[in-house]
Amino acid sequence: MILLAVLLTANVMMAQKKDRTDAYMYNKNGQYEKAMISIEKCVNHEQFLGMKPDDQSQAWLYRAAIYQNILQSGDEALMAKAPNALEVVYESLMNCMKNPDFLEDNKQEIYQRVGNVMNTYYTMGADFYNAGKFAEAAPMFKKAYDIAKSLGSPDANDMLNFAATSALRAQDYNTALTYFTELQSNGVDNVDVYKHLAACYNGLGNAEQAMAMINAGLEKNPSDAGLILEKVNAYLKEGRGAEAVEDLNKLRELDPENAQLLFVLGTIYGDENNKDVYDVEKARKFYEDALAINPNYYDATYNIGVLYTTMANKYIEQANEITGFSKAEQEQYNNLIEQGNELLRTGLPYLKSAYDAQPSDDVKNVLRSIYVKLNMMEEAKALDGK
């Protein structure tokens, strides 16, 4: 019985070696599907762990080579039968590297294949990123980083930074936070890391931690525009308009021709919820200054038109509160209506320009209401005919 058991084990081992040899030959002859079937029979057999370590490692190396050839074949039907081929290659190579003696004897081939896997993940990440598919790019860059880190590559942190940035742009703030934190623990301690960490915390609604990251970054570079802008965003989320204005003015000193900064200042001063800084005249001036720099700035064009409309409506609302019919009351009513109409006439060209640049139902409805209030019925009909 003991002899029978030994013979059965030997036969199993011989069968596994045959599968491994078959896989090698099929791969050599370009018969990749048959090679894949044979190598999977070998490494997934219940007795595979009973093989000698070097025989196991050789099987893993054959497996990596076969699946890499499938990936490089360009045969879509074949690749569809091995949808996780790249992961299989990586897993197989990692199993090879667990055997120090085998690794030493086959170092060049193994590391070259591992490097190819890393480059493939990186390229896939770059392709996704360039296509705007940031959620798909992040895990590809992360896998490239994991491999680069295992190889001790000096490019590892760059790959992790790409992964983190992709996750941030995908608004996957938890993943981005994890990656940027790891980047920091790897010794990357520059302003950009703090800026991105602040953006992550802002995205997660943690204003306190966001501000802590911003302040830590500003200690390194007090004039960094990106960090100051993150600080402005944090202040605005907390309704701290006055503090936001202070930092925006710092940014203007660094970049006086930045129309976007002027626009943001306009929105702050034009927001009635910012009681500490609300000032329609300042808002109007900032919008106009933004348009002086960039005449085609749609948001500034639309906002200044809405600002005039809002100011006009206040006069009209006051007029509608007059209920008496005395001569004095009628004169007051007419004066308020005329002041409101004058503001509507001032804001109308801005709204027309905004509508011409980007037609939308919202702007169209605002225009229609102005035309009706100003008794411009032909213009209202023409608008509805568009």
RODO-2510 file (C-alpha; in nm, 4 decimals, decimal comma):
residues 386
     n   res          X          Y          Z
     1     m     0,0000     0,0000     0,0000
     2     i     0,2879     0,2327     0,0787
     3     l     0,4481     0,1499    -0,2566
     4     l     0,1160     0,2120    -0,4344
     5     a     0,0813     0,5536    -0,2706
     6     v     0,4339     0,6481    -0,3735
     7     l     0,3661     0,5386    -0,7316
     8     l     0,0397     0,7361    -0,7434
     9     t     0,2148     1,0489    -0,6133
    10     a     0,4924     1,0064    -0,8660
    11     n     0,2393     0,9712    -1,1468
    12     v     0,0614     1,2894    -1,0340
    13     m     0,3909     1,4794    -1,0262
    14     m     0,4798     1,3498    -1,3709
    15     a     0,1394     1,4603    -1,5004
    16     q     0,1886     1,8077    -1,3601
    17     k     0,5334     1,8319    -1,5133
    18     k     0,3843     1,7187    -1,8438
    19     d     0,1201     1,9923    -1,8198
    20     r     0,3949     2,2427    -1,7487
    21     t     0,6027     2,1150    -2,0412
    22     d     0,2988     2,1177    -2,2701
    23     a     0,2272     2,4757    -2,1653
    24     y     0,5859     2,5728    -2,2491
    25     m     0,5720     2,4082    -2,5931
    26     y     0,2300     2,5485    -2,6806
    27     n     0,3487     2,8945    -2,5811
    28     k     0,6670     2,8576    -2,7840
    29     n     0,4581     2,7624    -3,0893
    30     g     0,2176     3,0549    -3,0438
    31     q    -0,0733     2,8320    -2,9362
    32     y    -0,1563     3,0552    -2,6427
    33     e    -0,5025     2,9259    -2,5633
    34     k    -0,3768     2,5678    -2,5336
    35     a    -0,0802     2,6930    -2,3332
    36     m    -0,3174     2,8726    -2,0959
    37     i    -0,5285     2,5598    -2,0449
    38     s    -0,2226     2,3438    -1,9744
    39     i    -0,0577     2,5839    -1,7290
    40     e    -0,3831     2,6321    -1,5386
    41     k    -0,4179     2,2533    -1,5044
    42     c    -0,0679     2,2505    -1,3601
    43     v    -0,0824     2,5341    -1,1051
    44     n    -0,4391     2,4652    -0,9922
    45     h    -0,3937     2,0942    -0,9284
    46     e    -0,4405     1,9951    -0,5650
    47     q    -0,0940     1,8350    -0,5658
    48     f     0,0831     2,1412    -0,7077
    49     l     0,2198     2,2396    -0,3668
    50     g     0,3883     1,9010    -0,3477
    51     m     0,6168     1,9871    -0,6380
    52     k     0,9715     2,1013    -0,5738
    53     p     0,9966     2,4795    -0,5110
    54     d     1,1991     2,5380    -0,8278
    55     d     0,9488     2,3370    -1,0344
    56     q     0,6654     2,5456    -0,8906
    57     s     0,8517     2,8678    -0,9650
    58     q     0,9216     2,7569    -1,3192
    59     a     0,5516     2,6908    -1,3676
    60     w     0,4675     3,0398    -1,2370
    61     l     0,7201     3,1922    -1,4758
    62     y     0,5729     3,0009    -1,7701
    63     r     0,2275     3,1197    -1,6623
    64     a     0,3416     3,4828    -1,6573
    65     a     0,4980     3,4463    -2,0031
    66     i     0,1872     3,2847    -2,1502
    67     y    -0,0511     3,5526    -2,0249
    68     q     0,1823     3,8320    -2,1314
    69     n     0,1856     3,6833    -2,4803
    70     i    -0,1938     3,6726    -2,4764
    71     l    -0,2005     4,0436    -2,3889
    72     q     0,0459     4,1250    -2,6652
    73     s    -0,1248     3,9074    -2,9250
    74     g    -0,3893     4,1634    -3,0167
    75     d    -0,6360     3,8740    -3,0518
    76     e    -0,9548     4,0170    -2,8977
    77     a    -1,1307     3,6790    -2,8881
    78     l    -0,8363     3,5247    -2,7065
    79     m    -0,8013     3,8158    -2,4647
    80     a    -1,1718     3,7871    -2,3854
    81     k    -1,0988     3,4359    -2,2554
    82     a    -0,8381     3,5819    -2,0183
    83     p    -0,9990     3,9071    -1,8988
    84     n    -0,7725     3,9312    -1,5940
    85     a    -0,4538     3,8487    -1,7818
    86     l    -0,2506     4,1385    -1,6454
    87     e    -0,3402     4,0512    -1,2855
    88     v    -0,2516     3,6866    -1,3563
    89     v     0,0901     3,7908    -1,4887
    90     y     0,1586     4,0019    -1,1812
    91     e     0,0405     3,7327    -0,9385
    92     s     0,2536     3,4696    -1,1129
    93     l     0,5659     3,6840    -1,1046
    94     m     0,5172     3,7643    -0,7374
    95     n     0,4977     3,3896    -0,6694
    96     c     0,8266     3,3441    -0,8574
    97     m     0,9914     3,6065    -0,6404
    98     k     0,9017     3,4165    -0,3230
    99     n     1,1749     3,1657    -0,4142
   100     p     1,5080     3,3490    -0,3540
   101     d     1,7234     3,0865    -0,5264
   102     f     1,5017     3,0754    -0,8360
   103     l     1,4845     3,4541    -0,8407
   104     e     1,8631     3,4792    -0,8294
   105     d     1,8973     3,2408    -1,1243
   106     n     1,6256     3,4125    -1,3306
   107     k     1,6530     3,7674    -1,2026
   108     q     1,6865     3,9410    -1,5381
   109     e     1,3824     3,7763    -1,6972
   110     i     1,1604     3,8105    -1,3888
   111     y     1,2419     4,1758    -1,3257
   112     q     1,2034     4,2586    -1,6926
   113     r     0,8586     4,1013    -1,6974
   114     v     0,7602     4,2752    -1,3723
   115     g     0,8742     4,6043    -1,5227
   116     n     0,6592     4,5402    -1,8284
   117     v     0,3560     4,4850    -1,6061
   118     m     0,4283     4,8084    -1,4202
   119     n     0,4608     5,0016    -1,7451
   120     t     0,1387     4,8505    -1,8768
   121     y    -0,0547     4,9572    -1,5663
   122     y     0,0996     5,3027    -1,5895
   123     t     0,0101     5,3370    -1,9573
   124     m    -0,3463     5,2255    -1,8910
   125     g    -0,3712     5,4827    -1,6125
   126     a    -0,2371     5,7566    -1,8403
   127     d    -0,4805     5,6621    -2,1173
   128     f    -0,7766     5,6733    -1,8785
   129     y    -0,6572     6,0025    -1,7304
   130     n    -0,6130     6,1691    -2,0682
   131     a    -0,9623     6,0542    -2,1631
   132     g    -1,1033     6,2176    -1,8490
   133     k    -1,1834     5,8798    -1,6899
   134     f    -1,0240     5,9622    -1,3570
   135     a    -1,2037     5,6950    -1,1533
   136     e    -1,0625     5,4274    -1,3859
   137     a    -0,7157     5,5862    -1,3941
   138     a    -0,6609     5,5868    -1,0163
   139     p    -0,6425     5,2070    -0,9566
   140     m    -0,4176     5,1589    -1,2611
   141     f    -0,1678     5,4140    -1,1301
   142     k    -0,1939     5,2588    -0,7826
   143     k    -0,1051     4,9129    -0,9169
   144     a     0,1882     5,0631    -1,1046
   145     y     0,2968     5,2263    -0,7775
   146     d     0,2700     4,9012    -0,5817
   147     i     0,4984     4,7305    -0,8298
   148     a     0,7410     5,0220    -0,8467
   149     k     0,7586     5,0279    -0,4681
   150     s     0,8296     4,6527    -0,4528
   151     l     1,1143     4,7050    -0,7014
   152     g     1,2518     5,0022    -0,5097
   153     s     1,1953     5,2267    -0,8122
   154     p     1,2659     5,5997    -0,7640
   155     d     0,9522     5,6684    -0,9715
   156     a     0,7201     5,5020    -0,7193
   157     n     0,6071     5,8240    -0,5482
   158     d     0,5320     5,9878    -0,8828
   159     m     0,3003     5,7001    -0,9668
   160     l     0,1282     5,7252    -0,6282
   161     n     0,0853     6,0986    -0,6841
   162     f    -0,0832     6,0275    -1,0181
   163     a    -0,3130     5,7767    -0,8456
   164     a    -0,4025     6,0253    -0,5728
   165     t    -0,4608     6,3106    -0,8164
   166     s    -0,6834     6,0889    -1,0322
   167     a    -0,8920     5,9888    -0,7301
   168     l    -0,9228     6,3531    -0,6267
   169     r    -1,0387     6,4573    -0,9734
   170     a    -1,2897     6,1717    -0,9629
   171     q    -1,4151     6,3223    -0,6335
   172     d    -1,3323     5,9960    -0,4559
   173     y    -1,2098     6,1937    -0,1576
   174     n    -1,1570     5,9009     0,0802
   175     t    -0,9335     5,7155    -0,1648
   176     a    -0,7469     6,0331    -0,2564
   177     l    -0,6933     6,1100     0,1126
   178     t    -0,5495     5,7608     0,1699
   179     y    -0,3104     5,7932    -0,1230
   180     f    -0,1923     6,1466    -0,0393
   181     t    -0,1407     6,0461     0,3238
   182     e     0,0724     5,7516     0,2116
   183     l     0,2658     5,9837    -0,0177
   184     q     0,3351     6,2079     0,2794
   185     s     0,4457     5,9107     0,4904
   186     n     0,6869     5,8217     0,2079
   187     g     0,8678     6,1471     0,2776
   188     v     0,7014     6,3729     0,0192
   189     d     0,6418     6,6885     0,2200
   190     n     0,5869     6,9701    -0,0271
   191     v     0,3206     7,2381    -0,0639
   192     d     0,1270     7,0412    -0,3259
   193     v     0,0654     6,7543    -0,0851
   194     y    -0,0859     6,9900     0,1735
   195     k    -0,2916     7,1573    -0,0973
   196     h    -0,4322     6,8246    -0,2122
   197     l    -0,4927     6,7026     0,1416
   198     a    -0,6869     7,0236     0,2062
   199     a    -0,8937     6,9611    -0,1067
   200     c    -0,9695     6,6076     0,0155
   201     y    -1,0836     6,7280     0,3561
   202     n    -1,2884     7,0069     0,1967
   203     g    -1,4527     6,7482    -0,0259
   204     l    -1,5346     6,5381     0,2801
   205     g    -1,6819     6,8393     0,4582
   206     n    -1,4128     6,8456     0,7261
   207     a    -1,3386     7,2182     0,7306
   208     e    -1,1255     7,2004     1,0443
   209     q    -0,8807     6,9481     0,9013
   210     a    -0,8800     7,1263     0,5655
   211     m    -0,7769     7,4488     0,7337
   212     a    -0,5065     7,2666     0,9322
   213     m    -0,3570     7,1338     0,6067
   214     i    -0,3802     7,4753     0,4410
   215     n    -0,2054     7,6463     0,7294
   216     a     0,0650     7,3785     0,7386
   217     g     0,1267     7,4333     0,3685
   218     l     0,1280     7,8113     0,4009
   219     e     0,4002     7,7789     0,6634
   220     k     0,6155     7,6323     0,3879
   221     n     0,5121     7,8872     0,1245
   222     p     0,2965     8,1801     0,2450
   223     s     0,2380     8,3055    -0,1108
   224     d     0,1234     7,9807    -0,2729
   225     a    -0,1813     8,0732    -0,4816
   226     g    -0,3327     7,7242    -0,4776
   227     l    -0,3285     7,7045    -0,0983
   228     i    -0,4718     8,0534    -0,0610
   229     l    -0,7522     7,9566    -0,2995
   230     e    -0,8237     7,6438    -0,0942
   231     k    -0,8400     7,8667     0,2129
   232     v    -1,0877     8,0926     0,0343
   233     n    -1,3028     7,7908    -0,0532
   234     a    -1,2974     7,6793     0,3094
   235     y    -1,4002     8,0249     0,4295
   236     l    -1,6830     8,0450     0,1757
   237     k    -1,8208     7,7071     0,2843
   238     e    -1,8310     7,8357     0,6402
   239     g    -1,9919     8,1653     0,5404
   240     r    -1,6839     8,3662     0,6424
   241     g    -1,6982     8,6137     0,3556
   242     a    -1,4788     8,8864     0,5061
   243     e    -1,1899     8,6459     0,5629
   244     a    -1,2333     8,5086     0,2114
   245     v    -1,2074     8,8624     0,0706
   246     e    -0,8834     8,9209     0,2603
   247     d    -0,7201     8,6148     0,1076
   248     l    -0,8593     8,6863    -0,2390
   249     n    -0,6952     9,0263    -0,2260
   250     k    -0,3658     8,8503    -0,1478
   251     l    -0,4177     8,6435    -0,4603
   252     r    -0,4885     8,9557    -0,6639
   253     e    -0,1537     9,0970    -0,5573
   254     l     0,0090     8,7828    -0,6971
   255     d    -0,2040     8,7791    -1,0126
   256     p    -0,3664     9,1185    -1,0783
   257     e    -0,4920     9,0234    -1,4266
   258     n    -0,6846     8,7182    -1,3066
   259     a    -1,0472     8,7762    -1,4094
   260     q    -1,1651     8,4732    -1,2117
   261     l    -1,0514     8,6263    -0,8832
   262     l    -1,2471     8,9417    -0,9616
   263     f    -1,5504     8,7320    -1,0467
   264     v    -1,5303     8,5447    -0,7156
   265     l    -1,5061     8,8753    -0,5292
   266     g    -1,8140     8,9902    -0,7179
   267     t    -2,0084     8,6833    -0,6099
   268     i    -1,9075     8,7363    -0,2459
   269     y    -2,0053     9,1032    -0,2377
   270     g    -2,3235     9,0301    -0,4335
   271     d    -2,4442     8,7554    -0,1992
   272     e    -2,6979     8,8853     0,0512
   273     n    -2,6132     8,5942     0,2797
   274     n    -2,2664     8,7451     0,3340
   275     k    -2,4016     9,0139     0,5641
   276     d    -2,0563     9,1266     0,6723
   277     v    -1,9459     9,2195     0,3186
   278     y    -2,2660     9,2514     0,1121
   279     d    -2,2252     9,5519    -0,1187
   280     v    -2,3915     9,5558    -0,4627
   281     e    -2,1810     9,8450    -0,5874
   282     k    -1,8596     9,6602    -0,5110
   283     a    -2,0048     9,3469    -0,6667
   284     r    -2,0916     9,5378    -0,9855
   285     k    -1,7450     9,6929    -0,9981
   286     f    -1,5691     9,3575    -0,9611
   287     y    -1,7846     9,2008    -1,2348
   288     e    -1,7102     9,4920    -1,4672
   289     d    -1,3380     9,4683    -1,3893
   290     a    -1,3490     9,0978    -1,4725
   291     l    -1,5187     9,1764    -1,8051
   292     a    -1,2594     9,4434    -1,8791
   293     i    -0,9941     9,1725    -1,8618
   294     n    -1,2033     8,9057    -2,0355
   295     p    -1,4996     9,0480    -2,2326
   296     n    -1,6205     8,6958    -2,3148
   297     y    -1,6412     8,5847    -1,9507
   298     y    -1,9883     8,4289    -1,9520
   299     d    -2,0344     8,3910    -1,5768
   300     a    -1,9419     8,7530    -1,5098
   301     t    -2,1697     8,8698    -1,7928
   302     y    -2,4645     8,6708    -1,6623
   303     n    -2,4061     8,7599    -1,2966
   304     i    -2,3897     9,1336    -1,3544
   305     g    -2,7156     9,1135    -1,5495
   306     v    -2,8766     8,9218    -1,2631
   307     l    -2,7323     9,1710    -1,0140
   308     y    -2,9043     9,4632    -1,1904
   309     t    -3,2256     9,2597    -1,2113
   310     t    -3,2135     9,1852    -0,8378
   311     m    -3,1557     9,5523    -0,7578
   312     a    -3,4436     9,6509    -0,9877
   313     n    -3,6817     9,4025    -0,8302
   314     k    -3,6258     9,5608    -0,4896
   315     y    -3,7501     9,8956    -0,6193
   316     i    -4,0451     9,7260    -0,7876
   317     e    -4,1291     9,5370    -0,4659
   318     q    -4,1223     9,8651    -0,2718
   319     a    -4,3520    10,0212    -0,5292
   320     n    -4,5974     9,7320    -0,5026
   321     e    -4,6184     9,7831    -0,1280
   322     i    -4,7791    10,1251    -0,1871
   323     t    -5,1529    10,0770    -0,1597
   324     g    -5,2746    10,4380    -0,1448
   325     f    -5,4015    10,6449    -0,4377
   326     s    -5,2995    10,9935    -0,3333
   327     k    -5,0965    11,2084    -0,5720
   328     a    -4,7884    11,1831    -0,3477
   329     e    -4,8200    10,8067    -0,3239
   330     q    -4,8653    10,7730    -0,6996
   331     e    -4,5568    10,9891    -0,7601
   332     q    -4,3605    10,7749    -0,5168
   333     y    -4,4873    10,4612    -0,6919
   334     n    -4,3927    10,5938    -1,0356
   335     n    -4,0467    10,7015    -0,9167
   336     l    -3,9761    10,3575    -0,7698
   337     i    -4,0953    10,1809    -1,0835
   338     e    -3,8821    10,4080    -1,3028
   339     q    -3,5730    10,3467    -1,0871
   340     g    -3,6357     9,9750    -1,1137
   341     n    -3,6916     9,9944    -1,4901
   342     e    -3,3733    10,1951    -1,5357
   343     l    -3,1772     9,9205    -1,3617
   344     l    -3,3503     9,6597    -1,5782
   345     r    -3,2508     9,8532    -1,8908
   346     t    -2,8932     9,8667    -1,7652
   347     g    -2,8788     9,4940    -1,6939
   348     l    -3,0622     9,3887    -2,0110
   349     p    -2,7619     9,4025    -2,2523
   350     y    -2,5608     9,1768    -2,0219
   351     l    -2,8354     8,9176    -2,0087
   352     k    -2,8850     8,9336    -2,3857
   353     s    -2,5120     8,8764    -2,4343
   354     a    -2,5186     8,5844    -2,1912
   355     y    -2,8165     8,4308    -2,3726
   356     d    -2,6520     8,4738    -2,7125
   357     a    -2,3340     8,3093    -2,5819
   358     q    -2,5059     8,0178    -2,4061
   359     p    -2,8823     7,9929    -2,4678
   360     s    -3,0711     7,8334    -2,1796
   361     d    -3,4267     7,8294    -2,0506
   362     d    -3,3242     7,9981    -1,7254
   363     v    -3,1746     8,3013    -1,8986
   364     k    -3,4592     8,3037    -2,1482
   365     n    -3,7151     8,3240    -1,8666
   366     v    -3,5286     8,6140    -1,7034
   367     l    -3,5137     8,7987    -2,0350
   368     r    -3,8836     8,7440    -2,0991
   369     s    -3,9784     8,8842    -1,7593
   370     i    -3,7657     9,1949    -1,8234
   371     y    -3,9187     9,2498    -2,1663
   372     v    -4,2671     9,2273    -2,0165
   373     k    -4,1833     9,4693    -1,7331
   374     l    -4,0370     9,7171    -1,9830
   375     n    -4,3351     9,6710    -2,2182
   376     m    -4,1065     9,5375    -2,4913
   377     m    -4,3649     9,2952    -2,6244
   378     e    -4,2161     9,2578    -2,9734
   379     e    -3,8850     9,1486    -2,8209
   380     a    -4,0705     8,9050    -2,5931
   381     k    -4,2500     8,7519    -2,8914
   382     a    -3,9257     8,7275    -3,0873
   383     l    -3,7629     8,5559    -2,7903
   384     d    -4,0402     8,2979    -2,7724
   385     g    -4,0038     8,2406    -3,1450
   386     k    -3,6430     8,1309    -3,1081
***
